[in-house]
Amino acid sequence: MNNVKGKSIVFIVPYPRDQAPSQRFRFEQYIPHLEQKGFEVTFVPFLDSKTWFRLYKSGRVGNKIFGFILSFMRRLFTVLTIFRYDYIFIHREASHIGPPVFEFIISKLFRKKYIYDFDDAIWLANYSASNANFHRLKAYWKVKYCIKWAHIITVGNDYLADYAKQFNENVKVIPTTIDTENYHNTNTDYSQKVVIGWTGTHTTMRFLDFLVPIIKELEGTYDFEFRVISNQKPDYQLNSLNFVKWKKETEISDLNEISIGVMPLEDEIWAEGKCGFKCLQYMSLGIPSIVSPVGVNNKIVVMNENGIFARSQEEWRNAIENLIKDKSERIRLGNAGKKTVVLNYSVLAYTSDFLNLFK
């Protein structure tokens, strides 16, 4: 490697590039800024693309196991050649399953400092039904050791920071951010047919179940589309349902047709660790948002100023119905939300903070 001294970074991450929201909006969108500053960036996912796409589908256990064996071999090679790099950035975990062996080797045996980043309450068990048999291999307990051994910890919100500070004082809060200049840089069409929308992976779709009876009831009175953008189709019996398969190439155009963005959450420990990303995506595109007042949503949203909080089914129904009927209110909340993201949750606002990690 022909690196400028002090200018090489390896990103040790779980997933292939341009696929997982946690990676794309935590740090991948800052990589061009690092490269402009002269850093040579190496991106090393644990899972290759084939294993990643198979992982959350049922069956093919043998293929999954073989994919994981290859993943461990690749990760071992990266760790054994870690002295090539001036900076090490680990997102969530160095290996998708198992104890923190690689983090231990890097920090304790090789005495290399690393930056450790996470954006969910990943010390708590959370897994899909298709991989229920594998979840015991996750070793959720390892998170505290990854934190203890890190040089710097970056997290997405204050709740995660409070957890991390139990084990390491060098914690920085860098919110999950939106690129409002190059990516989320358009605006929804307030004059189109009303589209109530939700986006997310199948692992968080369970929160959407709460809204199904409300949507079904509203279908009897109003003409709208209920759009679900995800990697898996939901099993909802709704006349208004339109499932849109998530694709990076069409992500913004698919989101941009949403008139009302929804983000229901249960008031539970796992949800406390969420970084409000769905809400931020909606707001960045001028989409008025209705969210549960859980976790960081309470910091992002100011009730009736840049979004709406809803708790009970009645509050959710009233909030959705009011926005269906009132285009001017959709415009007002949408514009205020967009301003909030640009000022407080954009790549532009946090580029210097991220680059300062590598000084």
C-alpha positions as CSV (number, residue, x, y, z in Angstrom):
1,M,0.0,0.0,0.0
2,N,1.3,3.4,-0.9
3,N,-0.3,5.4,1.8
4,V,0.6,8.9,2.9
5,K,1.9,8.4,6.5
6,G,-0.9,8.8,9.0
7,K,-3.5,8.7,6.3
8,S,-4.8,5.1,6.1
9,I,-8.0,3.9,7.5
10,V,-9.6,0.4,7.6
11,F,-13.3,0.2,8.2
12,I,-14.1,-3.2,9.8
13,V,-17.8,-3.6,9.3
14,P,-20.5,-6.3,9.3
15,Y,-22.1,-5.8,5.9
16,P,-21.2,-5.1,2.2
17,R,-21.0,-1.5,1.2
18,D,-24.1,0.4,0.1
19,Q,-26.5,-2.1,1.6
20,A,-27.2,-1.6,5.3
21,P,-28.7,1.7,6.5
22,S,-26.7,1.6,9.7
23,Q,-23.5,1.7,7.7
24,R,-24.6,4.0,4.9
25,F,-25.8,6.8,7.2
26,R,-23.4,6.3,10.1
27,F,-20.1,6.6,8.2
28,E,-20.2,5.5,4.5
29,Q,-21.4,8.9,3.3
30,Y,-18.4,10.5,5.0
31,I,-15.8,8.3,3.1
32,P,-15.7,10.7,0.1
33,H,-14.8,13.5,2.6
34,L,-12.0,11.5,4.1
35,E,-10.7,10.7,0.6
36,Q,-10.7,14.4,-0.3
37,K,-8.6,15.0,2.8
38,G,-6.0,12.5,1.4
39,F,-7.0,9.4,3.5
40,E,-6.7,6.0,1.8
41,V,-9.8,4.1,2.9
42,T,-10.1,0.3,3.0
43,F,-13.6,-1.2,3.5
44,V,-13.7,-4.7,4.8
45,P,-17.1,-6.3,5.5
46,F,-17.5,-9.5,7.5
47,L,-20.2,-10.9,5.2
48,D,-19.8,-11.1,1.4
49,S,-22.8,-10.1,-0.8
50,K,-24.0,-13.7,-1.3
51,T,-24.0,-14.5,2.4
52,W,-25.6,-11.2,3.3
53,F,-28.5,-11.7,0.9
54,R,-29.1,-15.3,2.1
55,L,-28.8,-14.4,5.8
56,Y,-32.3,-13.2,6.4
57,K,-34.0,-15.8,4.2
58,S,-35.2,-19.1,5.7
59,G,-33.4,-22.3,4.9
60,R,-30.1,-22.9,3.1
61,V,-28.4,-23.5,6.4
62,G,-25.4,-25.2,4.8
63,N,-24.8,-22.3,2.5
64,K,-25.0,-19.9,5.4
65,I,-22.5,-21.9,7.5
66,F,-20.1,-22.1,4.6
67,G,-20.4,-18.3,4.0
68,F,-19.6,-17.7,7.7
69,I,-16.5,-19.9,7.5
70,L,-15.2,-17.9,4.6
71,S,-16.1,-14.7,6.4
72,F,-14.0,-15.7,9.5
73,M,-11.1,-16.5,7.3
74,R,-11.2,-13.1,5.5
75,R,-11.6,-11.4,8.9
76,L,-8.6,-13.2,10.3
77,F,-6.5,-12.1,7.4
78,T,-7.5,-8.5,7.9
79,V,-6.7,-8.6,11.6
80,L,-3.3,-10.3,11.0
81,T,-2.4,-7.5,8.6
82,I,-3.8,-4.7,10.8
83,F,-0.4,-3.0,11.1
84,R,-0.9,-1.7,7.5
85,Y,-3.4,0.9,8.8
86,D,-3.0,4.1,10.8
87,Y,-6.6,4.1,12.0
88,I,-9.1,1.3,12.7
89,F,-12.8,1.9,12.7
90,I,-15.1,-0.9,13.9
91,H,-18.8,-0.7,13.4
92,R,-20.9,-2.8,15.7
93,E,-18.7,-5.9,15.7
94,A,-15.7,-7.3,13.9
95,S,-17.5,-10.7,13.5
96,H,-21.2,-11.2,13.0
97,I,-21.3,-14.0,15.6
98,G,-19.1,-15.3,18.4
99,P,-17.1,-13.6,21.2
100,P,-14.9,-10.5,20.6
101,V,-11.9,-12.4,19.5
102,F,-10.8,-10.1,16.8
103,E,-11.3,-7.0,18.9
104,F,-9.2,-8.6,21.6
105,I,-6.4,-9.5,19.2
106,I,-6.3,-5.9,17.8
107,S,-6.4,-4.1,21.1
108,K,-4.7,-6.4,23.6
109,L,-2.3,-8.5,21.6
110,F,-1.3,-6.0,18.8
111,R,-1.9,-2.9,21.0
112,K,-3.6,-1.1,18.3
113,K,-6.2,1.6,19.0
114,Y,-9.6,1.5,17.4
115,I,-12.7,3.6,17.1
116,Y,-15.9,1.7,18.0
117,D,-19.2,2.8,16.6
118,F,-22.8,1.6,17.2
119,D,-26.2,2.9,16.6
120,D,-28.6,0.5,18.3
121,A,-29.0,-1.2,21.7
122,I,-26.9,-4.1,20.3
123,W,-26.2,-5.5,23.8
124,L,-29.9,-6.6,23.8
125,A,-31.1,-9.7,21.9
126,N,-32.9,-8.8,18.7
127,Y,-33.1,-11.2,15.8
128,S,-35.4,-12.3,12.9
129,A,-37.5,-15.4,13.0
130,S,-35.5,-16.8,10.0
131,N,-32.4,-16.9,12.1
132,A,-33.8,-17.7,15.5
133,N,-31.5,-20.8,15.8
134,F,-28.4,-18.6,15.3
135,H,-29.1,-15.9,17.7
136,R,-27.4,-17.6,20.7
137,L,-24.2,-17.4,18.7
138,K,-24.4,-13.6,18.7
139,A,-22.7,-13.2,22.1
140,Y,-24.5,-9.9,22.9
141,W,-22.4,-9.7,26.1
142,K,-19.4,-8.9,24.0
143,V,-20.5,-5.3,23.4
144,K,-19.2,-4.0,26.8
145,Y,-15.8,-5.5,26.0
146,C,-15.7,-3.9,22.6
147,I,-16.4,-0.6,24.4
148,K,-13.9,-1.1,27.2
149,W,-11.1,-1.9,24.8
150,A,-11.8,1.0,22.3
151,H,-9.9,4.2,22.1
152,I,-12.9,6.3,21.1
153,I,-16.6,5.3,21.0
154,T,-19.1,7.0,18.7
155,V,-22.8,6.5,19.2
156,G,-26.0,7.7,17.6
157,N,-27.8,9.2,20.7
158,D,-27.6,10.0,24.4
159,Y,-29.2,6.7,25.5
160,L,-26.4,4.7,23.8
161,A,-23.8,7.1,25.2
162,D,-25.0,6.6,28.8
163,Y,-24.6,2.8,28.3
164,A,-21.2,3.2,26.8
165,K,-19.9,5.5,29.5
166,Q,-20.3,2.7,32.1
167,F,-17.3,1.1,30.5
168,N,-15.4,3.9,28.8
169,E,-15.5,7.7,29.3
170,N,-14.2,8.6,25.8
171,V,-17.7,8.6,24.2
172,K,-18.8,11.0,21.4
173,V,-22.4,11.4,20.2
174,I,-22.6,11.7,16.4
175,P,-26.2,11.3,15.2
176,T,-27.1,9.2,12.2
177,T,-27.1,11.9,9.5
178,I,-28.7,12.7,6.2
179,D,-26.9,13.9,3.1
180,T,-29.2,16.8,2.2
181,E,-26.9,18.1,-0.5
182,N,-26.2,15.1,-2.7
183,Y,-28.9,12.5,-1.8
184,H,-31.9,13.5,0.2
185,N,-32.0,16.7,-1.7
186,T,-35.6,16.7,-3.2
187,N,-39.1,17.4,-1.9
188,T,-42.3,15.4,-1.8
189,D,-45.1,16.5,-4.1
190,Y,-47.9,17.8,-1.8
191,S,-50.4,17.9,-4.6
192,Q,-50.3,14.2,-5.5
193,K,-52.7,11.5,-4.2
194,V,-52.0,10.9,-0.5
195,V,-49.5,8.2,0.2
196,I,-49.0,7.1,3.8
197,G,-45.6,5.6,3.9
198,W,-43.2,3.5,6.1
199,T,-39.7,2.4,5.3
200,G,-37.4,-0.1,7.1
201,T,-36.2,-3.6,7.2
202,H,-38.2,-6.7,8.1
203,T,-36.6,-6.7,11.5
204,T,-38.5,-3.5,12.5
205,M,-41.7,-4.2,10.6
206,R,-43.3,-5.6,13.8
207,F,-43.8,-2.0,15.0
208,L,-46.0,-1.4,12.0
209,D,-48.5,-4.0,13.0
210,F,-50.0,-1.5,15.4
211,L,-51.2,0.7,12.5
212,V,-52.8,-2.0,10.4
213,P,-56.3,-1.8,12.0
214,I,-56.2,2.0,11.8
215,I,-55.3,2.0,8.1
216,K,-58.0,-0.5,7.5
217,E,-60.6,1.7,9.2
218,L,-59.5,4.8,7.3
219,E,-59.7,2.9,4.0
220,G,-63.5,3.0,4.4
221,T,-63.5,6.8,4.2
222,Y,-60.5,8.1,2.3
223,D,-58.7,7.3,-0.9
224,F,-55.0,6.8,-0.2
225,E,-52.1,4.4,-0.7
226,F,-50.3,2.7,2.2
227,R,-46.8,2.2,1.0
228,V,-44.3,-0.1,2.7
229,I,-40.7,0.1,1.4
230,S,-38.7,-2.8,2.7
231,N,-36.6,-5.9,1.9
232,Q,-39.5,-8.2,2.6
233,K,-43.2,-8.0,1.8
234,P,-45.6,-7.7,4.8
235,D,-48.5,-10.0,5.2
236,Y,-51.2,-7.3,5.7
237,Q,-54.7,-7.7,4.4
238,L,-55.2,-4.1,3.3
239,N,-56.7,-2.8,0.1
240,S,-54.5,0.3,0.1
241,L,-51.2,-1.7,0.6
242,N,-48.5,-1.1,-2.0
243,F,-45.3,-3.0,-1.3
244,V,-42.2,-1.5,-2.8
245,K,-39.0,-3.5,-2.8
246,W,-36.2,-1.4,-1.3
247,K,-33.5,-0.6,-3.9
248,K,-30.7,1.9,-3.4
249,E,-31.2,3.0,-7.0
250,T,-34.8,4.0,-6.4
251,E,-34.7,4.7,-2.7
252,I,-35.2,8.5,-2.9
253,S,-37.8,8.5,-5.7
254,D,-39.8,5.9,-3.8
255,L,-39.6,7.8,-0.6
256,N,-40.3,11.1,-2.4
257,E,-43.8,10.0,-3.3
258,I,-44.8,9.7,0.3
259,S,-47.2,12.4,1.6
260,I,-47.3,11.3,5.3
261,G,-44.4,9.4,7.0
262,V,-45.1,7.1,9.9
263,M,-42.8,5.7,12.5
264,P,-44.6,3.8,15.2
265,L,-42.5,2.3,18.0
266,E,-43.2,0.4,21.2
267,D,-42.0,2.0,24.4
268,E,-39.3,-0.6,25.2
269,I,-35.6,-0.7,25.9
270,W,-34.6,-1.7,22.3
271,A,-36.6,1.2,20.8
272,E,-34.8,3.6,23.3
273,G,-31.6,2.9,21.4
274,K,-33.0,3.7,17.9
275,C,-31.6,6.8,16.3
276,G,-34.7,8.1,14.6
277,F,-33.5,7.4,11.1
278,K,-36.9,6.8,9.5
279,C,-38.1,10.1,11.0
280,L,-35.0,11.9,9.7
281,Q,-35.4,10.5,6.2
282,Y,-39.0,11.6,6.0
283,M,-38.2,15.1,7.3
284,S,-35.3,15.6,5.0
285,L,-37.6,15.2,2.0
286,G,-40.2,17.6,3.4
287,I,-42.5,14.7,4.4
288,P,-44.6,15.5,7.5
289,S,-44.0,12.8,10.1
290,I,-46.1,11.1,12.7
291,V,-43.9,9.3,15.3
292,S,-44.1,7.6,18.6
293,P,-42.6,9.7,21.4
294,V,-39.9,7.1,22.2
295,G,-36.2,7.6,22.6
296,V,-34.4,10.1,20.4
297,N,-37.7,11.0,18.6
298,N,-38.4,13.2,21.6
299,K,-35.2,15.2,20.8
300,I,-35.8,15.4,17.0
301,V,-39.5,16.3,17.0
302,V,-41.2,19.3,18.5
303,M,-44.9,18.5,18.7
304,N,-46.9,20.4,16.1
305,E,-43.9,22.4,15.0
306,N,-41.9,20.0,12.8
307,G,-43.8,16.8,13.3
308,I,-46.5,15.0,15.4
309,F,-46.4,12.7,18.3
310,A,-48.9,9.9,18.7
311,R,-49.3,7.3,21.4
312,S,-52.7,5.6,21.5
313,Q,-54.5,4.2,18.5
314,E,-56.9,7.1,18.8
315,E,-54.1,9.6,18.6
316,W,-52.6,7.8,15.6
317,R,-55.9,7.7,13.8
318,N,-56.6,11.4,14.4
319,A,-53.2,12.5,13.4
320,I,-53.2,10.5,10.1
321,E,-56.8,11.6,9.3
322,N,-56.0,15.3,9.9
323,L,-53.0,15.2,7.6
324,I,-55.0,13.4,4.9
325,K,-57.5,16.2,4.9
326,D,-55.2,19.2,5.4
327,K,-52.6,19.7,2.6
328,S,-51.5,23.1,4.0
329,E,-50.6,21.4,7.3
330,R,-48.7,18.8,5.5
331,I,-46.7,21.5,3.8
332,R,-46.1,23.5,7.0
333,L,-44.8,20.5,9.0
334,G,-42.9,19.2,6.0
335,N,-41.0,22.4,5.5
336,A,-40.2,22.8,9.2
337,G,-39.0,19.2,9.4
338,K,-36.6,19.7,6.4
339,K,-35.1,22.7,8.1
340,T,-34.6,20.7,11.3
341,V,-32.6,18.0,9.5
342,V,-30.4,20.5,7.5
343,L,-29.5,22.4,10.6
344,N,-29.1,19.6,13.1
345,Y,-28.9,16.1,11.5
346,S,-27.2,16.5,8.2
347,V,-23.8,15.4,6.8
348,L,-23.0,19.1,6.4
349,A,-23.5,19.7,10.1
350,Y,-21.4,16.8,11.3
351,T,-18.6,16.4,8.7
352,S,-16.0,18.2,10.8
353,D,-16.9,16.1,13.9
354,F,-16.5,12.9,12.0
355,L,-13.2,14.0,10.4
356,N,-11.8,15.0,13.8
357,L,-12.0,11.3,14.9
358,F,-8.9,10.7,12.6
359,K,-6.6,13.3,14.1
